[in-house]
Amino acid sequence: MLEARDLSIGYGRRTIGTGLNLTVAPGDVLCLLGPNGCGKTTLFRTLLGLLPPLSGEVLLSGNPITAQRRAEVARQISYVPQAHAPPFPFEALEVVLMGRTARLGAFGQPSRADRDRAFLAMEQLGIGHLAEADYSRLSGGQRQLVLIARALAQEAPLMVMDEPTASLDFGNEAHVLARISGLARAAAHGGHGVVLSTHNPDHAFQLGARVLLMKSGQRMACGPCDEVLTTEALSAVYGIDVSVETTSSGRKVCLPAVPSDLTGT
């Protein structure tokens, strides 16, 4: 579905990352992990065709993404950004309805079926009651859920999500992660492949995801989370001692060590 081959990313003459390879197929969840500034957002922009590769190529359905029309790309990939500042006081449902744009003609207007699909996406995320709310006055977490609903309404087979849980409270974070997992599991019935970035390695364990571990624009490791997210790898990438432990329920969690100069010991 989506493939990057020996990709170099950056802006103009400024190279951010090199030698990046990845594939995402239906049913896959690929989690990008790495410290701030490692190149995750630049990689996303390149995968979406918003930035040209400095070298290498991005293939979407087997064809170079740079050779495809934007509407064609939008029917295959939806995008959830980190944040969104609306230029006008749209209602939340209107923002979600924008996800249907790629499926309309050049001068097409949303139909009743399009509005129903947009509202269903909001209902699936538990925010149907916000349909008529002023999007600009919602909390950061509520706006993030609206953006995820917009991506769902787009009905693209691939979703690219840049820190989709960054503004969410504990309950909504768990809800969104469960929804992401469900999208992938439903791949055999027209579901999604998902690429997401996060600052929390625990999310990869919760999703049972494959992981691309990055540092300074370089691929440090890529593979199943149980194999990639080791104490040694995480400590090297984040520059602190990290312990990967298994809870009594069998779930793996990552625990950073607190520096002794902060504990007073």
TAPE-V13021 format. One line per field, one symbol per residue. phi: phi as a letter, one per 30 degrees, with the letter a starting at -180 (. if undefined). burial: 1 if it has 24 or more other C-alpha atoms within 12 Angstrom, else 0. Layout:
phi=???
burial=???
This chain:
phi=.bbcchdcblbiccdcabicbabbcejdbcccbldeidjddddeddddidbdddaiaccbhiceddccdddddddcbcbcddaacddbdddeddddddddedccdecdcecdddddddddddddcibedcecddedcddeddddddddddddddhddbbcbchdcdccdeddddddddddddddddedcidbcbcbcacceedddddiddbccbahicddableedcddceddddddcibdbccbcdddjddbcbdddeddccic
burial=1111101111000001111111111111111111100111111111111111111111111001100000101111111111110000011111111111111000000000011011111111101101100011010011111111111111111111111111110001101110111111100000111111111111111111111111111111111011011110111011000101000000011100000000000
